[in-house]
Amino acid sequence: MDIKKNKKIFGFMIIMLSIIIFTLSYYIGIQYLKSKNKEIDNDNKIQVNNINKEIEEIYTQGRGNEALSPNSSVQFKVRYKKSGDTFITKVDKVSNLSVKTRGELEEKFKEEYKLTDFQSDKIVMVKEIDKYSPNKYVLGIKEDYLAIFRTDINGDMYIENEETDITDKKIDHLKEQDIIALTKGSNYFQRNTKEEAMALLEDYE
């Protein structure tokens, strides 16, 4: 009986050992295949990225070599980011700018302007300034108080009259989002007259 019992135990152990070995082999094989697939995916991604980069470089080079017509007009605009207003400051002809291609034009004015529109007869260059529009009145913050500012011809803000234009309304009672909006700036706070700007103070009673 003991021999039979031992044989059964031995047989059971062999079966269990076989199952364990099979399971481990299967798991190791799956992990190996996953790692291989990942390497292939990464290689494919690298290849695709490289191809896209090359295409972009070719496109950029081709675009930069586009010839300009000497008679095309170039509009120079300024966009005031706080108000969103855009104004034409100058219009010139390509023949007066000493450039022959799109790339040369962009390179010449890259420090200030960005080419935003390119047509055969009209090109638009835009410079963005983080200010309000010139010669306007703006509701803003002066130290800890709401105040009415004036903008000069360059869009720089100043207080015309410190006695009347700096209000007694402190900002410590305002919501955080209101303070952020007033500091960041918005077309909503810009007005043509001081009276219109003053009327905005009713929003912060």
Wavefront OBJ file of the C-alpha trace (Angstrom):
o trace
v 0.000 0.000 0.000
v 2.811 2.348 0.841
v 4.451 1.726 -2.516
v 1.203 2.477 -4.352
v 0.689 5.558 -2.242
v 4.205 6.760 -2.941
v 3.722 6.199 -6.660
v 0.550 8.288 -6.594
v 2.299 11.100 -4.720
v 5.276 10.909 -7.075
v 2.987 10.970 -10.103
v 1.050 13.922 -8.706
v 4.282 15.831 -8.063
v 5.458 15.199 -11.637
v 2.153 16.507 -12.991
v 2.329 19.610 -10.799
v 5.949 20.220 -11.745
v 5.049 19.894 -15.431
v 2.230 22.432 -15.014
v 4.527 24.863 -13.222
v 7.244 24.521 -15.881
v 4.697 24.985 -18.667
v 3.189 28.051 -16.977
v 6.591 29.653 -16.423
v 7.639 28.927 -20.005
v 4.399 30.418 -21.334
v 4.761 33.550 -19.183
v 8.405 34.064 -20.167
v 7.527 33.584 -23.836
v 4.696 36.136 -23.671
v 6.920 38.700 -21.968
v 9.631 38.174 -24.553
v 7.212 38.666 -27.435
v 5.812 41.829 -25.822
v 9.274 43.315 -25.437
v 10.068 42.503 -29.073
v 6.825 44.090 -30.273
v 7.580 47.176 -28.186
v 11.010 47.470 -29.779
v 9.453 47.161 -33.233
v 6.817 49.786 -32.375
v 9.484 52.152 -31.097
v 11.554 51.601 -34.240
v 8.498 52.291 -36.387
v 7.708 55.420 -34.410
v 11.261 56.661 -34.792
v 11.135 55.970 -38.518
v 7.781 57.734 -38.890
v 8.989 60.711 -36.861
v 12.142 60.941 -38.941
v 10.128 60.780 -42.172
v 7.731 63.468 -40.924
v 10.672 65.644 -39.917
v 12.262 65.261 -43.344
v 8.973 66.089 -45.076
v 8.570 69.186 -42.883
v 12.118 70.301 -43.667
v 11.560 69.836 -47.397
v 8.253 71.719 -47.180
v 9.812 74.545 -45.173
v 12.725 74.867 -47.580
v 10.405 74.885 -50.572
v 8.146 77.452 -48.957
v 11.099 79.678 -48.081
v 12.262 79.675 -51.704
v 8.957 81.001 -53.040
v 9.718 83.979 -55.262
v 8.074 87.308 -54.485
v 6.610 89.614 -57.068
v 8.290 93.052 -56.857
v 4.865 94.661 -57.107
v 3.300 92.680 -54.247
v 2.237 94.816 -51.307
v 3.417 94.006 -47.801
v 1.158 95.058 -44.956
v 2.801 95.528 -41.571
v 0.319 95.170 -38.729
v 0.436 95.437 -34.959
v -1.829 93.284 -32.837
v -2.411 94.447 -29.263
v -2.857 91.221 -27.306
v -4.696 92.693 -24.298
v -7.469 94.165 -26.441
v -7.243 91.899 -29.493
v -7.213 94.918 -31.817
v -5.084 94.813 -34.959
v -4.001 97.889 -36.910
v -2.094 98.411 -40.156
v 0.968 100.513 -39.385
v 2.653 100.504 -42.781
v 2.178 99.253 -46.339
v 5.153 98.812 -48.639
v 6.113 97.063 -51.871
v 8.409 94.068 -52.068
v 10.658 96.010 -54.419
v 11.397 98.509 -51.626
v 12.378 95.862 -49.061
v 15.447 94.379 -50.781
v 14.126 90.815 -50.629
v 13.346 88.346 -53.414
v 11.915 85.287 -51.663
v 9.518 84.503 -48.868
v 12.361 83.132 -46.785
v 14.374 86.336 -47.147
v 11.356 88.395 -46.110
v 10.723 86.292 -43.002
v 14.414 86.324 -42.093
v 14.673 90.095 -42.441
v 11.794 90.825 -40.058
v 11.914 87.724 -37.829
v 12.864 89.709 -34.704
v 9.527 91.544 -34.683
v 7.091 90.243 -37.273
v 5.518 86.937 -38.201
v 4.210 86.236 -41.696
v 0.509 85.419 -41.312
v -0.861 85.699 -44.849
v 0.881 85.022 -48.152
v -0.805 85.692 -51.463
v 0.516 86.564 -54.905
v -0.436 90.227 -54.585
v -0.544 90.754 -50.809
v 1.583 89.669 -47.872
v 0.724 90.332 -44.230
v 3.320 90.626 -41.465
v 2.062 90.879 -37.866
v 3.831 92.033 -34.711
v 2.176 91.146 -31.395
v 2.462 93.489 -28.411
v 1.242 92.601 -24.933
v -0.540 95.926 -24.431
v -3.886 97.641 -24.868
v -4.617 99.686 -27.983
v -3.293 103.264 -28.179
v -5.329 106.264 -26.990
v -7.889 104.297 -24.999
v -9.137 104.198 -21.411
v -8.709 101.021 -19.431
v -9.970 99.696 -16.117
v -7.089 98.148 -14.232
v -5.289 97.893 -10.911
v -2.969 100.491 -9.404
v -1.247 98.972 -6.394
v -4.230 97.771 -4.263
v -6.963 99.847 -5.888
v -9.064 99.827 -9.040
v -8.035 102.635 -11.354
v -8.729 104.127 -14.744
v -5.693 104.198 -17.015
v -5.012 106.056 -20.238
v -2.922 104.511 -23.023
v -0.525 106.643 -25.043
v 0.274 106.339 -28.752
v 2.422 103.261 -28.046
v -0.166 101.523 -25.881
v 1.702 102.235 -22.635
v -0.602 102.796 -19.664
v -0.481 105.775 -17.310
v -2.721 107.620 -14.851
v -3.971 110.964 -16.162
v -5.124 112.297 -12.801
v -4.112 110.454 -9.631
v -6.712 112.277 -7.542
v -9.699 111.192 -9.620
v -8.566 108.161 -11.608
v -7.324 106.028 -8.718
v -10.533 104.958 -6.990
v -11.132 104.091 -3.341
v -12.211 100.575 -4.327
v -9.679 98.107 -2.919
v -9.140 94.824 -4.721
v -9.024 92.708 -1.550
v -12.777 92.093 -1.811
v -12.604 90.951 -5.441
v -12.698 87.341 -6.560
v -9.366 85.855 -7.541
v -10.493 85.345 -11.149
v -11.447 89.038 -11.373
v -8.011 90.114 -10.190
v -6.374 87.757 -12.690
v -8.562 89.098 -15.515
v -7.828 92.725 -14.629
v -4.114 92.015 -14.433
v -3.931 89.945 -17.614
v -6.117 92.322 -19.580
v -9.109 91.922 -21.841
v -10.967 93.847 -24.525
v -13.836 94.126 -22.017
v -11.834 96.548 -19.853
v -10.896 98.842 -22.754
v -13.127 101.799 -23.607
v -13.007 104.841 -25.872
v -13.837 107.387 -23.158
v -13.061 107.766 -19.474
v -16.782 107.845 -18.670
v -17.273 104.454 -20.333
v -14.353 103.030 -18.373
v -15.712 104.486 -15.132
v -19.044 102.787 -15.773
v -17.258 99.417 -15.531
v -16.676 100.073 -11.832
v -20.339 99.207 -11.248
v -19.385 95.567 -11.832
v -17.253 95.662 -8.688
v -19.581 97.333 -6.181
l 1 2 3 4 5 6 7 8 9 10 11 12 13 14 15 16 17 18 19 20 21 22 23 24 25 26 27 28 29 30 31 32 33 34 35 36 37 38 39 40 41 42 43 44 45 46 47 48 49 50 51 52 53 54 55 56 57 58 59 60 61 62 63 64 65 66 67 68 69 70 71 72 73 74 75 76 77 78 79 80 81 82 83 84 85 86 87 88 89 90 91 92 93 94 95 96 97 98 99 100 101 102 103 104 105 106 107 108 109 110 111 112 113 114 115 116 117 118 119 120 121 122 123 124 125 126 127 128 129 130 131 132 133 134 135 136 137 138 139 140 141 142 143 144 145 146 147 148 149 150 151 152 153 154 155 156 157 158 159 160 161 162 163 164 165 166 167 168 169 170 171 172 173 174 175 176 177 178 179 180 181 182 183 184 185 186 187 188 189 190 191 192 193 194 195 196 197 198 199 200 201 202 203 204 205
